[in-house]
Amino acid sequence: KNLTTGEEFAICTAAGDQTEPAIWGTYVSWTDKRNLATTGSDIYAKDLSTGQEFAVCTAGNNQYHSAIQENLIVWADYRNLGNNIWGKYLPSGAEFAICTATDSQEYPAVFGDIVVWQDYRSGSRWDIYGKNLSTGQEFAVCALASNAISPAIYGDTVVWVDYRAGAANADIYGKKLP
């Protein structure tokens, strides 16, 4: 919706479902199921300033949960039969792996050169991990004996849903990155 004029407008009305939108500046990204029978769910985007819609990732299996900041889009990717985190600089950069650790990584968030996500590499719980794309350094944000999920990041602060008080007691925790 254009908040200045109050007018609604369609971003994408392609066949299949379009879900999980994210926006930054003039770019909108989403999970797109128009090719569900052939590639699974994909990541598409649109530049609202030009009206150009384009495929970000249509690799085999499923891609979903995109997040975008400036011209960087990140998403969860099942192309290797395990959820990993991938990225791409828009509009036409090459795709690149951010984290392909064993087991599962999901729900990425991005701010500047830092990408964070929930990670199941422990094999027994979800933790929060991150990576500085400028340095290539990957790091644990929160790795305790309980689940930590759904991270968000702004500046040098990461926040997440945390179950350290028990499985039926979700709280919000945060951490300043060094």
C-alpha positions in Angstrom: 0.0 0.0 0.0 1.3 3.4 -0.8 1.0 5.2 2.5 1.1 8.6 0.9 -1.9 8.0 -1.4 -3.5 5.1 0.5 -3.6 3.2 -2.8 -3.0 -0.6 -2.8 -1.0 -2.2 -5.6 -0.1 -5.7 -6.6 3.5 -6.8 -6.2 3.1 -10.3 -7.7 0.0 -12.2 -8.8 1.7 -15.1 -10.6 0.2 -18.6 -10.5 0.8 -20.5 -7.3 1.3 -19.0 -3.9 3.5 -16.1 -3.1 4.3 -15.8 0.7 6.8 -14.5 3.2 7.4 -11.0 1.8 10.4 -8.9 2.9 11.2 -5.4 1.9 14.1 -3.0 1.9 14.2 0.3 0.0 12.6 -0.4 -3.4 13.2 -4.2 -3.4 10.6 -6.7 -2.3 11.4 -10.4 -2.0 9.2 -13.4 -1.3 8.8 -17.2 -1.4 7.2 -18.1 -4.7 5.5 -21.4 -5.6 4.8 -20.8 -9.3 7.3 -23.6 -10.2 6.3 -25.9 -7.3 6.0 -29.0 -9.6 9.5 -28.5 -11.1 11.8 -26.7 -8.7 9.8 -26.4 -5.5 9.4 -23.1 -3.8 11.7 -20.4 -5.1 12.8 -16.9 -4.2 11.7 -14.0 -6.4 12.0 -10.2 -6.1 10.8 -7.0 -7.6 12.3 -3.6 -7.9 9.4 -1.3 -7.2 11.2 1.7 -8.7 11.5 0.0 -12.1 8.6 -2.6 -11.9 11.1 -5.3 -12.8 10.3 -8.7 -11.3 13.1 -11.4 -11.4 14.0 -14.8 -10.0 16.6 -14.6 -7.3 16.9 -18.4 -6.9 15.2 -21.3 -8.6 17.6 -24.1 -7.6 16.1 -27.6 -7.1 14.1 -28.5 -4.0 13.0 -25.5 -1.9 14.1 -22.0 -1.1 12.2 -19.9 1.4 12.3 -17.4 4.3 14.1 -14.6 2.5 15.4 -11.5 4.3 16.8 -8.4 2.5 18.9 -5.4 3.4 20.1 -2.9 0.9 21.1 -5.0 -2.1 21.7 -8.3 -0.3 19.1 -11.0 -0.1 19.5 -14.1 2.1 17.3 -17.2 2.4 17.0 -20.8 3.6 17.8 -23.2 0.9 17.2 -27.0 0.6 19.1 -27.6 -2.6 21.6 -29.9 -0.8 18.8 -31.9 1.0 19.5 -30.0 4.2 18.5 -26.5 4.9 21.4 -24.1 4.5 21.7 -20.3 4.2 22.5 -18.8 0.8 22.7 -15.2 -0.4 22.8 -13.0 -3.5 23.6 -9.4 -4.2 20.8 -7.9 -6.3 19.8 -7.5 -8.9 22.2 -9.7 -10.8 24.9 -11.0 -8.6 25.9 -14.7 -8.3 24.4 -16.8 -5.6 26.8 -17.8 -2.8 26.6 -20.2 0.2 26.7 -18.5 3.6 26.4 -21.6 5.8 26.3 -25.2 4.7 26.9 -26.8 8.1 25.6 -30.3 8.8 21.9 -30.5 9.7 19.7 -27.5 9.3 19.9 -23.7 9.2 16.7 -21.6 8.8 15.2 -18.1 9.3 18.0 -15.9 8.3 18.1 -12.1 9.0 20.6 -9.6 7.7 22.0 -6.2 8.6 25.0 -4.7 6.8 27.6 -7.5 6.4 26.2 -9.6 9.2 23.8 -12.6 8.6 22.2 -14.5 11.5 20.1 -17.6 11.5 18.7 -20.4 13.7 21.0 -23.5 13.4 20.5 -27.2 14.3 24.1 -28.3 13.9 24.1 -29.5 17.5 21.6 -32.2 16.6 19.6 -31.7 19.8 18.5 -28.0 19.8 18.3 -24.8 17.8 21.0 -22.3 18.3 21.7 -18.8 16.8 24.7 -18.5 14.6 26.0 -15.7 12.4 28.5 -14.8 9.8 30.4 -11.6 9.0 30.4 -11.6 5.1 33.3 -9.1 5.0 35.7 -11.2 7.0 34.1 -14.7 6.4 34.1 -15.4 10.1 31.2 -17.5 11.4 30.3 -17.3 15.1 27.8 -18.6 17.7 25.5 -15.9 19.0 23.6 -18.2 21.4 24.4 -21.9 21.9 22.9 -23.1 25.2 21.2 -26.3 26.3 17.8 -25.0 25.2 16.2 -23.8 21.9 16.9 -20.4 20.5 15.0 -19.5 17.3 13.7 -16.7 15.0 16.6 -14.2 15.1 16.5 -10.6 14.1 19.3 -8.1 13.8 19.7 -4.4 13.7 23.1 -2.7 13.9 25.2 -4.7 16.3 22.2 -6.2 18.3 20.8 -9.7 17.7 17.5 -10.7 19.3 15.7 -14.0 19.3 13.1 -16.2 20.9 14.7 -18.2 23.8 13.4 -21.2 25.7 16.0 -21.4 28.5 13.2 -21.0 31.1 11.5 -24.1 29.8 9.8 -25.5 26.7 6.5 -23.8 27.5 8.1 -20.5 28.4 9.3 -18.5 25.4 11.2 -15.3 26.2 13.1 -12.7 24.2 16.8 -12.4 24.6 19.4 -10.3 22.9 23.1 -9.8 22.5 25.4 -7.0 21.4 27.9 -8.3 18.9 31.6 -7.3 19.4 
